Amino acid sequence: MPDTDPTSPDEPRAFRQHRFTLQPGSTELILVRHGESEPAVPGRPFPTADGHGDPALSPEGREQAAKVCARLAGEHIDAIYVTKLRRTQETAATLVLTSGLAPTVDPDLHEVHLGEWEGGALRWHVAEGHPLAARMVEEERWDVIPGAEPQADFAARVQRGIERIAAAHPDQRVAVFAHGGVIGQILAHATGARGFAFSGCDNASISHLVVQGPRWVLRRFNDTTHLDDTLTIAGQPPT
């Protein structure tokens, strides 16, 4: 809307800049990557849940989880979503307790399945410079790993999960505790970016997405201001 001065009819119309405004029916998604999980040790694979590596949070991850939940406790949150993997559930636990909101497990937002590199193998293959790890980064897709989830299937189920949550929560703000690969896929879809353009979000970071029907708007990425004494480890894989 133009800003006009009715007392000065001869003045030209002036158009101010305005802040982003939520449209009716929009859903705000606060995307939280889980805290740091237990270290991967060759020969000691993580326990699995439906074939997915399912490590618990490390002590550092529990500290990160407490910090991100303390920050979100000061915001209005209408619903909490987690995945079937315990690192997201453990990260959300304090917010669940303080808010009184029962978490919903979304069936589509668990981490990408890594095939033969499940159970922690991705971490040491990346650290050791495995040729397939280099190819994965170069091609920006997970399914160069033997037996990994096809990229198109991964993208489709993540989109399905976000659309389901948005349809269930018009005009609400939802905290979604998820995984690095999933958040990267969500934001790549929202922006039309390369596959791994947003794969580097930190543990316990916050990203902010607004879903307005078919339009997904990225408002914030990798906000870690609540982690002021937490260091980022260069090259940490996003699972």
C-alpha positions as CSV (number, residue, x, y, z in Angstrom):
1,M,0.0,0.0,0.0
2,P,1.3,3.5,-0.8
3,D,2.0,5.9,2.1
4,T,0.1,9.2,1.4
5,D,-0.2,12.5,3.2
6,P,-3.8,13.6,3.0
7,T,-2.7,17.1,4.0
8,S,-0.5,17.5,1.0
9,P,-2.5,16.4,-2.0
10,D,0.2,17.8,-4.4
11,E,2.9,15.6,-2.9
12,P,3.9,12.5,-5.0
13,R,3.0,9.2,-3.5
14,A,5.8,7.6,-1.4
15,F,6.3,3.9,-1.1
16,R,8.1,2.7,2.1
17,Q,9.9,-0.6,2.6
18,H,8.0,-2.9,4.9
19,R,9.0,-5.9,6.9
20,F,8.0,-9.5,5.8
21,T,4.4,-10.2,6.7
22,L,2.9,-13.6,7.2
23,Q,0.0,-14.3,4.8
24,P,-3.2,-15.8,6.3
25,G,-2.9,-19.6,6.5
26,S,0.9,-19.6,6.6
27,T,2.9,-22.0,8.8
28,E,6.2,-21.0,10.5
29,L,8.6,-23.9,10.8
30,I,11.4,-23.6,13.3
31,L,13.8,-26.2,12.0
32,V,16.2,-27.4,14.7
33,R,19.1,-29.7,14.0
34,H,19.6,-32.2,16.8
35,G,22.6,-31.8,19.2
36,E,25.9,-33.5,18.6
37,S,25.5,-37.3,18.7
38,E,27.9,-39.9,20.1
39,P,31.2,-40.4,18.2
40,A,31.4,-43.1,15.6
41,V,34.0,-45.8,16.3
42,P,35.0,-48.3,13.5
43,G,34.0,-51.8,14.5
44,R,31.4,-50.5,16.9
45,P,28.4,-49.5,14.8
46,F,25.6,-47.5,16.2
47,P,22.4,-49.3,17.2
48,T,19.8,-49.0,14.5
49,A,16.1,-48.1,14.2
50,D,14.4,-49.5,11.1
51,G,17.9,-49.7,9.5
52,H,18.9,-46.2,10.4
53,G,21.9,-45.5,12.7
54,D,20.4,-44.3,16.0
55,P,23.1,-42.9,18.3
56,A,22.2,-41.0,21.4
57,L,23.4,-37.5,22.1
58,S,26.9,-37.0,23.4
59,P,27.5,-34.9,26.6
60,E,28.2,-32.0,24.3
61,G,25.0,-32.6,22.4
62,R,23.0,-32.6,25.6
63,E,24.4,-29.3,26.5
64,Q,23.6,-27.9,23.1
65,A,20.0,-29.3,23.4
66,A,19.5,-27.5,26.7
67,K,20.6,-24.2,25.1
68,V,18.4,-24.4,22.1
69,C,15.4,-25.5,24.1
70,A,16.0,-22.6,26.6
71,R,16.0,-20.2,23.6
72,L,12.8,-21.6,22.2
73,A,11.1,-21.6,25.6
74,G,10.9,-17.8,25.1
75,E,9.0,-18.1,21.8
76,H,5.4,-19.1,21.2
77,I,5.4,-22.6,19.9
78,D,2.1,-24.4,18.9
79,A,3.4,-27.9,18.2
80,I,6.6,-29.9,18.4
81,Y,7.7,-32.5,15.8
82,V,10.5,-35.0,16.1
83,T,11.7,-38.0,14.1
84,K,11.8,-41.7,15.0
85,L,15.5,-41.3,15.8
86,R,16.4,-40.7,19.4
87,R,18.9,-37.8,18.8
88,T,16.0,-35.6,17.7
89,Q,13.8,-36.7,20.6
90,E,16.5,-36.2,23.2
91,T,17.2,-32.7,21.7
92,A,13.5,-31.7,22.0
93,A,13.0,-33.3,25.5
94,T,13.5,-30.1,27.6
95,L,11.2,-28.0,25.4
96,V,8.6,-30.8,25.6
97,L,8.8,-30.7,29.4
98,T,8.6,-26.9,29.7
99,S,6.0,-26.3,27.1
100,G,3.7,-29.2,28.0
101,L,3.3,-30.0,24.3
102,A,3.4,-33.7,23.4
103,P,5.8,-34.3,20.5
104,T,4.6,-35.8,17.3
105,V,6.8,-38.3,15.4
106,D,6.7,-37.5,11.7
107,P,7.1,-40.6,9.6
108,D,8.9,-38.8,6.7
109,L,11.5,-36.5,8.3
110,H,14.1,-39.1,9.5
111,E,17.6,-38.8,8.1
112,V,18.5,-40.0,4.7
113,H,19.3,-43.7,4.7
114,L,23.0,-44.2,4.0
115,G,22.9,-47.8,2.8
116,E,26.3,-49.5,3.4
117,W,27.5,-46.4,5.3
118,E,24.9,-46.5,8.0
119,G,25.9,-47.0,11.6
120,G,28.5,-44.3,11.7
121,A,30.6,-45.4,8.6
122,L,29.9,-42.1,6.8
123,R,31.9,-40.2,9.4
124,W,35.1,-42.1,9.1
125,H,34.8,-42.4,5.3
126,V,34.5,-38.6,5.0
127,A,37.4,-38.1,7.5
128,E,39.6,-40.5,5.6
129,G,38.9,-39.1,2.2
130,H,37.2,-42.1,0.7
131,P,36.7,-41.7,-3.1
132,L,33.0,-42.2,-2.9
133,A,32.8,-39.5,-0.2
134,A,34.6,-37.1,-2.5
135,R,32.2,-38.1,-5.3
136,M,29.2,-37.6,-3.0
137,V,30.3,-34.0,-2.3
138,E,31.1,-33.3,-5.9
139,E,27.8,-34.5,-7.2
140,E,25.8,-33.2,-4.2
141,R,23.8,-36.4,-3.7
142,W,23.7,-39.1,-1.1
143,D,22.8,-42.0,-3.4
144,V,26.4,-42.4,-4.7
145,I,26.8,-44.5,-1.5
146,P,26.1,-48.2,-2.2
147,G,22.6,-49.0,-1.1
148,A,21.7,-45.5,-0.1
149,E,18.2,-44.0,-0.4
150,P,17.6,-42.8,-4.0
151,Q,17.8,-39.0,-4.1
152,A,14.4,-38.6,-5.7
153,D,12.8,-40.8,-3.0
154,F,14.5,-38.8,-0.2
155,A,13.4,-35.4,-1.7
156,A,9.8,-36.6,-2.2
157,R,9.4,-37.9,1.4
158,V,10.9,-34.8,3.0
159,Q,8.6,-32.6,0.9
160,R,5.6,-34.8,1.9
161,G,6.5,-34.4,5.6
162,I,6.7,-30.6,5.4
163,E,3.5,-30.3,3.4
164,R,1.8,-32.5,6.0
165,I,2.9,-30.4,8.9
166,A,2.0,-27.2,7.2
167,A,-1.5,-28.5,6.3
168,A,-2.1,-29.4,10.0
169,H,-0.9,-26.1,11.4
170,P,-2.2,-23.1,9.4
171,D,-1.5,-19.8,11.2
172,Q,0.8,-21.5,13.7
173,R,4.5,-21.8,14.6
174,V,5.9,-25.3,14.8
175,A,9.3,-26.5,16.1
176,V,10.6,-29.4,14.0
177,F,13.6,-31.2,15.4
178,A,15.3,-33.0,12.5
179,H,18.6,-33.8,10.9
180,G,21.3,-32.1,8.9
181,G,20.6,-33.9,5.7
182,V,16.8,-33.3,6.0
183,I,17.2,-29.6,6.8
184,G,19.5,-29.2,3.9
185,Q,17.0,-30.9,1.5
186,I,14.1,-28.8,2.8
187,L,16.0,-25.5,2.3
188,A,17.4,-26.6,-1.1
189,H,13.8,-27.3,-2.2
190,A,12.6,-23.9,-0.8
191,T,15.3,-21.9,-2.7
192,G,15.9,-24.0,-5.8
193,A,19.5,-24.4,-4.7
194,R,22.1,-27.1,-5.3
195,G,21.6,-30.3,-3.5
196,F,24.1,-29.7,-0.7
197,A,23.9,-25.9,-0.6
198,F,22.4,-26.0,2.9
199,S,24.0,-29.2,4.2
200,G,26.4,-27.5,6.6
201,C,24.0,-26.5,9.4
202,D,25.5,-26.8,12.9
203,N,24.2,-29.1,15.6
204,A,21.4,-27.5,17.6
205,S,21.2,-24.6,15.1
206,I,17.9,-23.0,14.1
207,S,16.7,-22.4,10.6
208,H,13.3,-20.7,9.9
209,L,11.0,-21.6,7.0
210,V,7.6,-20.1,6.2
211,V,5.2,-22.3,4.1
212,Q,2.6,-20.3,2.3
213,G,0.7,-22.9,0.2
214,P,3.1,-24.0,-2.5
215,R,5.5,-21.2,-1.7
216,W,8.3,-22.0,0.8
217,V,10.2,-18.9,2.1
218,L,13.6,-19.2,3.8
219,R,13.8,-16.6,6.6
220,R,16.8,-17.8,8.6
221,F,19.6,-20.3,8.3
222,N,22.0,-21.8,10.9
223,D,21.2,-19.4,13.7
224,T,23.6,-20.4,16.6
225,T,23.6,-17.3,18.7
226,H,22.4,-19.5,21.7
227,L,25.6,-21.6,21.3
228,D,28.1,-18.9,22.1
229,D,30.7,-21.2,23.6
230,T,30.1,-24.1,21.2
231,L,32.8,-24.7,18.5
232,T,32.0,-25.9,15.0
233,I,34.1,-28.8,13.8
234,A,35.1,-28.3,10.2
235,G,34.0,-31.0,7.9
236,Q,31.5,-32.6,10.3
237,P,29.1,-34.7,8.3
238,P,25.4,-33.7,8.5
239,T,24.0,-36.8,10.1
